[in-house]
Amino acid sequence: MIQELKEQTPLNQPEPLPFPFNQRTFCRYERIEMRIESARVLVVNDLLHEESDLSEVAHREWGAQVATHIAQERHISSLAVENILSNIRRLVRRPETEVAHLAEVAEAVERFRPEAIVLSGTLSDFDYYNPAMIESFGHFIRATKIPVLGICGGHQLIGLCFGARIVTLDNREAHEMRVNRSFEYQYRFIRITDPGDPIFHGIHDQESGIWQDYTTEGNILRVWQNHGLQLDRVPEGFKSLATAYLCKNQMMVKRAGGQLIYAVQFHLEKSFQDLTQHNPVRDDPNSRRMLREEASKRTRWAHQNESRDGRILFENFLREALKHSARGD
């Protein structure tokens, strides 16, 4: 049934819930609580920032438009990084955060001493990146013992550094199809393949009310997708955690050699927006005005509370990262 629904759904339209969950007339709501006392998190901006970040390929193909592309990358990166920081601020009582560019990761880790690292998404293909910058990050990610979470482009970058290839959704080389790619840009459903992993903590406890019924009963997650590339396989040393029909490698983890690396193809940091966090009284004029103002701010970068699945995954990652760091694995 899920496969049939997916094949009938245009790539730019939301997917309907599979039976029997599409018969439910409600979506459970709970306040977002800060259950994590403190965490030191380094957020890595994976987007291009300076002309020195570019490869010869980027200079050749972009030509006179290099400055325009860099400006666009900087704008998108500010939105992407703020989304990640917002998650951390709303999940941790006393968060400590620092932002570093991809080229500065090793130095930032040495200075900031984080308990967790979160890699942002990306905008451009990785053959547009200076190969030296990718190589330097590869040395870091293959050696670090600090827990890491890679999001979308960060997920792909991790896979690339561990030997996987990055291809289009129809399995072509990225440089062969720069434009008119198949693209996912909407909420999609993915299937959990290893519900026993700690990132899915509470999935079998229906009484806890943490997960939606489609997750506890069907091992399904509803997540925000925004990508036209994917990893061609799960790299050696990693284990698959979730899959989907169009992009097989949706989620993976490495728990070997003292490392804890989670990577997700989807944007878990954009999977919740608690627009009713102030719990207004609807009959109160000020509350109604606040709701109207919040509604006017809804954009692709500020999602309504369509799915809390990403938020739960983010919180569970932080919990696992803190445990890992405390053990000194």
ZAFIZA-334642 format. One record per residue (C-alpha): residue in three letters; z, x, y. Coordinates in pm, 1 decimal, decimal comma. Each point is the difference from the previous one (the first is absolute). Example, Ala and Ser with C-alpha at 12.3 -4.5 7.8 and 13.67 -1.06 7.14 Angstrom:
+-----+----------+----------+----------+
!   r !       zz !       xx !       yy !
+-----+----------+----------+----------+
! ALA !    780,0 !   1230,0 !   -450,0 !
! SER !    -66,0 !    137,0 !    344,0 !
+-----+----------+----------+----------+
//
This chain:
+-----+----------+----------+----------+
!   r !       zz !       xx !       yy !
+-----+----------+----------+----------+
! MET !      0,0 !      0,0 !      0,0 !
! ILE !     87,0 !    279,9 !    244,7 !
! GLN !   -331,3 !    171,3 !    -76,6 !
! GLU !   -193,9 !   -322,8 !     60,2 !
! LEU !    175,4 !    -61,7 !    331,8 !
! LYS !    -72,4 !    352,9 !    115,9 !
! GLU !   -369,0 !    -19,3 !    -83,6 !
! GLN !    -33,3 !   -321,9 !    199,2 !
! THR !    181,2 !    135,1 !    308,2 !
! PRO !   -197,3 !    177,7 !    277,7 !
! LEU !    137,3 !    343,0 !     85,0 !
! ASN !    104,0 !   -109,0 !    349,6 !
! GLN !    183,5 !   -317,0 !   -108,1 !
! PRO !    355,7 !    -41,8 !   -130,9 !
! GLU !     35,0 !    -51,5 !   -371,6 !
! PRO !    146,5 !   -325,3 !   -129,8 !
! LEU !    307,3 !     28,2 !   -215,7 !
! PRO !    -79,9 !    -25,8 !   -371,6 !
! PHE !    120,3 !   -302,1 !   -196,0 !
! PRO !    281,9 !   -108,8 !    -27,6 !
! PHE !    124,7 !    171,9 !    316,7 !
! ASN !   -260,1 !   -171,3 !    220,1 !
! GLN !    170,6 !   -329,1 !    -82,4 !
! ARG !    321,2 !    104,8 !    176,1 !
! THR !     41,1 !   -158,6 !    341,5 !
! PHE !    234,1 !    262,0 !    141,6 !
! CYS !     49,4 !    371,3 !     40,3 !
! ARG !    356,7 !    122,1 !    -30,6 !
! TYR !    139,3 !    153,4 !    317,8 !
! GLU !    293,2 !    227,7 !     55,1 !
! ARG !    121,8 !    200,8 !    293,4 !
! ILE !    -84,0 !    368,7 !      1,5 !
! GLU !    327,8 !    182,2 !    -49,5 !
! MET !     75,0 !    366,5 !     57,0 !
! ARG !    133,0 !     96,3 !   -339,9 !
! ILE !    -58,2 !    376,3 !     40,3 !
! GLU !    268,1 !    175,7 !    204,8 !
! SER !   -193,0 !    310,4 !    112,2 !
! ALA !   -316,8 !    196,0 !    -73,8 !
! ARG !   -186,1 !    296,7 !    146,9 !
! VAL !   -370,5 !    -72,4 !    -26,6 !
! LEU !   -295,4 !    211,9 !    106,7 !
! VAL !   -306,0 !   -212,2 !     79,7 !
! VAL !   -326,0 !    190,5 !    -33,5 !
! ASN !   -294,5 !   -102,2 !    217,4 !
! ASP !   -299,5 !     58,1 !   -228,5 !
! LEU !   -265,8 !    -93,2 !    255,3 !
! LEU !   -210,6 !    252,6 !    187,4 !
! HIS !    154,1 !    112,0 !    327,1 !
! GLU !   -178,6 !    305,4 !    140,2 !
! GLU !   -353,0 !    138,5 !    -23,0 !
! SER !    146,9 !    288,1 !   -198,8 !
! ASP !     85,1 !   -256,9 !   -270,6 !
! LEU !   -372,0 !    -62,0 !    -59,4 !
! SER !   -228,7 !    150,7 !   -260,9 !
! GLU !   -354,4 !    122,0 !     58,5 !
! VAL !   -115,8 !   -324,4 !   -160,2 !
! ALA !    180,7 !   -205,8 !    264,4 !
! HIS !   -138,7 !    208,6 !    285,1 !
! ARG !   -351,2 !    -25,1 !   -141,0 !
! GLU !      4,2 !   -375,3 !    -66,7 !
! TRP !    197,0 !   -106,7 !    308,6 !
! GLY !   -171,1 !    238,1 !    241,4 !
! ALA !     53,6 !   -107,0 !    360,7 !
! GLN !    231,0 !   -281,5 !   -117,0 !
! VAL !    277,4 !    232,5 !   -118,4 !
! ALA !    226,6 !    -76,2 !    297,0 !
! THR !    -50,2 !   -374,9 !    -47,0 !
! HIS !     93,6 !     18,9 !   -368,3 !
! ILE !    308,6 !    212,4 !     73,5 !
! ALA !    112,7 !   -253,0 !    262,3 !
! GLN !    -40,7 !   -281,7 !   -252,0 !
! GLU !    195,8 !    191,3 !   -264,1 !
! ARG !    283,8 !     61,8 !    246,3 !
! HIS !     14,7 !   -368,7 !     92,8 !
! ILE !      5,1 !   -117,4 !   -360,7 !
! SER !    257,4 !    262,2 !    -91,8 !
! SER !    241,1 !   -127,2 !    263,9 !
! LEU !    -15,6 !   -346,7 !   -155,3 !
! ALA !     25,0 !    124,7 !   -357,2 !
! VAL !    295,5 !    229,1 !     64,5 !
! GLU !    187,6 !   -264,4 !    198,4 !
! ASN !    -36,2 !   -244,2 !   -290,0 !
! ILE !    164,7 !    249,6 !   -233,4 !
! LEU !    275,6 !     82,1 !    247,9 !
! SER !     63,1 !   -371,7 !     51,2 !
! ASN !     56,7 !    -46,4 !   -372,3 !
! ILE !    249,7 !    284,1 !     -7,0 !
! ARG !    186,8 !   -129,3 !    304,6 !
! ARG !     27,1 !   -347,9 !   -148,1 !
! LEU !    108,0 !    110,7 !   -346,0 !
! VAL !    249,5 !    277,7 !     87,4 !
! ARG !    317,5 !    -41,4 !    206,3 !
! ARG !      1,1 !    356,5 !    134,8 !
! PRO !   -350,4 !    138,7 !    -37,9 !
! GLU !   -102,5 !    349,8 !    105,7 !
! THR !   -374,7 !     44,2 !     29,8 !
! GLU !   -248,5 !    258,3 !    112,7 !
! VAL !   -378,6 !    -17,2 !     20,2 !
! ALA !   -223,1 !    294,7 !    -85,6 !
! HIS !   -373,5 !     44,8 !    -34,7 !
! LEU !   -155,4 !     84,9 !   -334,5 !
! ALA !    -58,8 !    358,0 !    115,4 !
! GLU !    371,0 !     42,1 !     77,8 !
! VAL !    166,5 !   -136,3 !   -312,3 !
! ALA !    149,7 !    319,8 !   -141,0 !
! GLU !    141,2 !    107,4 !    337,6 !
! ALA !    139,5 !   -348,6 !     68,8 !
! VAL !    172,4 !    -12,9 !   -339,1 !
! GLU !    159,0 !    340,1 !     59,4 !
! ARG !    129,4 !   -111,3 !    340,1 !
! PHE !     95,7 !   -363,7 !    -65,1 !
! ARG !    119,4 !     20,7 !   -363,3 !
! PRO !    -97,8 !   -358,3 !    -92,0 !
! GLU !    128,1 !   -197,0 !   -295,7 !
! ALA !   -336,9 !   -174,4 !    -31,5 !
! ILE !   -357,9 !     42,7 !    122,2 !
! VAL !   -243,4 !   -284,9 !     69,3 !
! LEU !   -372,1 !     73,6 !     36,2 !
! SER !   -200,1 !   -239,6 !    217,8 !
! GLY !   -341,1 !   -144,1 !    -68,6 !
! THR !   -322,7 !    153,2 !    132,1 !
! LEU !   -320,0 !   -106,8 !    171,8 !
! SER !   -263,3 !    264,9 !    -80,2 !
! ASP !   -126,2 !    143,7 !   -327,8 !
! PHE !    176,7 !    317,9 !   -106,6 !
! ASP !   -315,5 !    212,4 !     10,3 !
! TYR !     27,6 !    -46,2 !    378,6 !
! TYR !    334,0 !    186,5 !    -12,8 !
! ASN !     27,4 !    375,4 !     46,4 !
! PRO !     11,1 !    132,3 !   -359,8 !
! ALA !    273,9 !    246,5 !     94,5 !
! MET !    225,4 !   -287,8 !    107,7 !
! ILE !    -56,9 !   -183,3 !   -330,8 !
! GLU !     58,5 !    318,7 !   -196,5 !
! SER !    323,5 !     71,2 !    186,7 !
! PHE !    128,9 !   -350,7 !    -63,6 !
! GLY !   -100,1 !     33,7 !   -365,4 !
! HIS !    222,1 !    304,9 !    -40,2 !
! PHE !    286,0 !   -192,2 !    158,9 !
! ILE !    -29,1 !   -326,0 !   -194,7 !
! ARG !    -34,1 !    173,9 !   -335,9 !
! ALA !    322,1 !    194,2 !     59,5 !
! THR !    233,4 !   -222,6 !    202,3 !
! LYS !    306,5 !   -149,2 !   -163,3 !
! ILE !     55,5 !   -243,5 !    288,0 !
! PRO !    -85,7 !   -360,7 !   -100,5 !
! VAL !   -336,5 !   -109,1 !    138,5 !
! LEU !   -165,8 !   -337,1 !     57,7 !
! GLY !   -375,8 !      2,8 !     67,3 !
! ILE !   -159,9 !   -310,8 !    152,7 !
! CYS !   -372,3 !    -81,9 !    -36,0 !
! GLY !   -171,0 !    315,1 !    133,0 !
! GLY !    323,8 !    185,5 !    -73,7 !
! HIS !    -26,4 !   -125,8 !   -359,1 !
! GLN !   -357,0 !    129,8 !    -20,6 !
! LEU !     97,0 !    333,7 !    154,3 !
! ILE !    272,5 !     47,7 !   -260,6 !
! GLY !   -247,1 !    -78,8 !   -277,6 !
! LEU !   -255,2 !    241,3 !    147,4 !
! CYS !    256,3 !    280,6 !     12,2 !
! PHE !     84,6 !    -58,3 !   -367,1 !
! GLY !   -360,8 !      9,5 !   -119,2 !
! ALA !   -131,1 !   -356,7 !     27,9 !
! ARG !   -321,2 !    -90,1 !    182,5 !
! ILE !    -27,3 !   -250,4 !    285,6 !
! VAL !   -288,6 !   -242,8 !    -44,9 !
! THR !   -119,5 !   -332,6 !    139,8 !
! LEU !    105,2 !   -326,7 !   -160,1 !
! ASP !   -327,6 !      1,6 !   -193,9 !
! ASN !     63,6 !    359,4 !   -112,8 !
! ARG !   -242,3 !    185,9 !    226,6 !
! GLU !     77,5 !    323,0 !    180,8 !
! ALA !    140,3 !    -67,2 !    347,4 !
! HIS !   -271,1 !    200,5 !    179,4 !
! GLU !   -270,4 !   -204,7 !   -173,9 !
! MET !    114,3 !   -320,6 !    169,7 !
! ARG !    164,0 !     49,0 !    336,9 !
! VAL !    -87,2 !   -352,7 !    112,2 !
! ASN !    -40,2 !   -342,6 !   -161,9 !
! ARG !    256,2 !     78,0 !   -266,7 !
! SER !    175,8 !   -262,9 !   -203,6 !
! PHE !    330,6 !    -47,5 !    177,1 !
! GLU !    332,6 !   -171,5 !    -56,5 !
! TYR !    160,0 !   -133,0 !    317,5 !
! GLN !    237,9 !   -282,0 !    -85,0 !
! TYR !    300,5 !    -91,3 !   -212,8 !
! ARG !    -86,7 !     51,1 !   -368,0 !
! PHE !    185,3 !    -36,5 !   -327,8 !
! ILE !     65,5 !    296,7 !   -225,6 !
! ARG !    153,8 !     18,6 !   -345,8 !
! ILE !    309,7 !    210,0 !    -72,1 !
! THR !    -59,5 !    210,8 !   -311,9 !
! ASP !    345,9 !    160,9 !    -27,8 !
! PRO !    263,5 !   -250,2 !    119,0 !
! GLY !    275,7 !    227,3 !   -131,3 !
! ASP !    -50,3 !    257,9 !    274,4 !
! PRO !    289,1 !      6,9 !    253,2 !
! ILE !   -240,5 !    -78,8 !    286,2 !
! PHE !      0,5 !   -355,1 !   -140,9 !
! HIS !    379,4 !    -26,7 !     -9,0 !
! GLY !    114,6 !   -360,2 !    -42,9 !
! ILE !   -331,0 !   -126,3 !   -135,6 !
! HIS !    160,2 !   -154,6 !   -309,6 !
! ASP !    293,7 !   -151,5 !    187,7 !
! GLN !   -128,1 !   -339,5 !    115,0 !
! GLU !    345,0 !    -97,8 !    124,2 !
! SER !      2,2 !    282,0 !    255,4 !
! GLY !   -273,8 !   -167,3 !    202,7 !
! ILE !   -143,6 !    339,2 !     93,0 !
! TRP !   -350,3 !    -46,8 !   -139,8 !
! GLN !   -234,5 !   -296,8 !      8,0 !
! ASP !    -46,0 !   -205,3 !   -317,6 !
! TYR !   -354,0 !    131,5 !    -46,6 !
! THR !    156,4 !    346,4 !    -33,2 !
! THR !    294,7 !    -83,2 !   -225,0 !
! GLU !   -208,9 !   -228,6 !   -222,3 !
! GLY !   -346,0 !    153,8 !     20,5 !
! ASN !     47,6 !    368,2 !     98,9 !
! ILE !   -221,7 !    -64,9 !    304,1 !
! LEU !     30,3 !    148,3 !    349,4 !
! ARG !   -161,9 !   -133,6 !    316,2 !
! VAL !    -85,9 !    291,5 !    228,1 !
! TRP !   -212,3 !     82,4 !    304,1 !
! GLN !   -317,2 !    194,3 !    -80,4 !
! ASN !   -207,7 !    191,8 !    254,5 !
! HIS !   -222,4 !    257,0 !   -167,9 !
! GLY !   -353,1 !     80,8 !   -112,3 !
! LEU !     85,3 !    300,9 !   -217,2 !
! GLN !    210,3 !     54,7 !   -310,2 !
! LEU !    111,1 !    267,8 !   -245,2 !
! ASP !   -224,3 !     31,4 !   -302,2 !
! ARG !    298,7 !     41,6 !   -233,0 !
! VAL !    373,7 !     51,0 !    -24,1 !
! PRO !     52,4 !    377,5 !     32,4 !
! GLU !    163,6 !    201,3 !   -275,5 !
! GLY !    377,8 !    -19,8 !     23,7 !
! PHE !     -4,3 !   -345,1 !    163,5 !
! LYS !     57,6 !   -338,5 !   -158,6 !
! SER !   -174,0 !   -322,6 !    101,6 !
! LEU !    231,4 !   -273,9 !    128,3 !
! ALA !   -242,9 !   -271,3 !    114,3 !
! THR !   -367,6 !    -85,7 !    -25,1 !
! ALA !   -261,7 !   -248,7 !    119,4 !
! TYR !   -353,5 !    -96,8 !    -95,2 !
! LEU !   -184,8 !    159,7 !    294,8 !
! CYS !    217,1 !    309,7 !     45,6 !
! LYS !    171,6 !    104,9 !   -322,3 !
! ASN !    243,8 !    258,9 !    136,8 !
! GLN !    221,4 !   -209,2 !    228,3 !
! MET !    329,1 !    177,7 !    -50,1 !
! MET !    119,7 !    313,8 !   -175,6 !
! VAL !    301,4 !    228,7 !    -30,9 !
! LYS !     70,6 !    361,7 !    -93,8 !
! ARG !    342,2 !     73,3 !   -148,9 !
! ALA !    -44,7 !    350,1 !   -138,8 !
! GLY !     95,0 !    350,1 !    105,5 !
! GLY !    280,1 !   -126,6 !    221,9 !
! GLN !   -244,8 !   -203,6 !    207,4 !
! LEU !      7,8 !   -367,5 !     96,6 !
! ILE !   -332,3 !   -107,5 !    148,5 !
! TYR !    -99,2 !   -364,5 !     40,2 !
! ALA !   -345,8 !    -93,1 !    123,8 !
! VAL !   -137,4 !   -346,3 !     76,2 !
! GLN !   -358,2 !    -91,7 !     84,7 !
! PHE !    110,9 !   -304,0 !    199,4 !
! HIS !    190,5 !    -17,4 !    328,5 !
! LEU !    353,7 !    -84,9 !   -107,2 !
! GLU !    119,8 !     70,2 !    356,0 !
! LYS !   -203,4 !   -298,5 !    126,1 !
! SER !    113,8 !   -247,2 !   -259,7 !
! PHE !    275,1 !   -161,6 !    200,5 !
! GLN !     61,4 !   -120,9 !    352,9 !
! ASP !    316,8 !   -204,2 !     39,2 !
! LEU !   -103,5 !   -214,5 !    295,9 !
! THR !    303,4 !   -227,1 !    -41,6 !
! GLN !    259,5 !    275,6 !    -19,8 !
! HIS !    197,9 !   -154,4 !    289,7 !
! ASN !     31,1 !   -326,1 !   -194,6 !
! PRO !    -62,0 !   -220,9 !    308,3 !
! VAL !     95,6 !   -364,2 !     21,7 !
! ARG !   -330,6 !   -182,6 !     24,1 !
! ASP !    132,5 !   -262,9 !    240,7 !
! ASP !    105,9 !    263,1 !    249,4 !
! PRO !   -263,2 !     55,9 !    278,0 !
! ASN !     68,3 !    374,4 !     15,5 !
! SER !    -42,2 !     28,1 !   -375,6 !
! ARG !   -327,5 !   -190,2 !      9,5 !
! ARG !   -123,8 !    229,5 !    277,8 !
! MET !     96,9 !    305,4 !   -206,4 !
! LEU !   -192,6 !   -130,7 !   -299,2 !
! ARG !   -307,8 !    -56,6 !    216,9 !
! GLU !     25,8 !    352,6 !    138,6 !
! GLU !     35,5 !    146,0 !   -349,3 !
! ALA !   -298,8 !   -201,2 !   -121,0 !
! SER !   -210,0 !    132,0 !    287,8 !
! LYS !     71,8 !    356,3 !   -115,9 !
! ARG !   -132,4 !    -52,4 !   -351,7 !
! THR !   -277,3 !    247,1 !    -65,8 !
! ARG !   -128,8 !    196,3 !   -294,9 !
! TRP !    263,9 !    256,6 !     93,6 !
! ALA !    286,6 !   -252,5 !     20,7 !
! HIS !    -11,2 !   -218,1 !   -306,7 !
! GLN !    168,3 !   -331,0 !    -47,8 !
! ASN !    245,7 !    -27,2 !   -287,1 !
! GLU !   -272,7 !    -54,1 !   -261,5 !
! SER !    144,9 !    241,9 !   -250,4 !
! ARG !    323,7 !    191,3 !    -26,9 !
! ASP !   -113,4 !    197,3 !   -305,9 !
! GLY !    -90,8 !    312,4 !    196,9 !
! ARG !    333,1 !     -0,8 !    178,2 !
! ILE !    189,0 !    -10,4 !   -329,3 !
! LEU !   -204,8 !    289,6 !   -136,1 !
! PHE !     64,6 !    200,5 !    316,6 !
! GLU !    374,1 !    -63,8 !    -24,1 !
! ASN !      7,7 !     88,4 !   -369,8 !
! PHE !   -187,4 !    323,1 !     70,7 !
! LEU !    256,9 !    100,7 !    260,3 !
! ARG !    281,7 !    -75,4 !   -245,6 !
! GLU !   -162,9 !    211,5 !   -272,5 !
! ALA !    -72,3 !    278,5 !    247,9 !
! LEU !    363,8 !     16,4 !    108,4 !
! LYS !    118,0 !     11,8 !   -362,7 !
! HIS !   -249,5 !    276,5 !    -77,0 !
! SER !    102,5 !    203,3 !    304,9 !
! ALA !    371,5 !    -43,4 !    -74,3 !
! ARG !    -49,1 !    129,2 !   -355,4 !
! GLY !   -201,4 !    295,8 !    125,8 !
! ASP !   -260,6 !    -60,0 !   -272,8 !
+-----+----------+----------+----------+
//
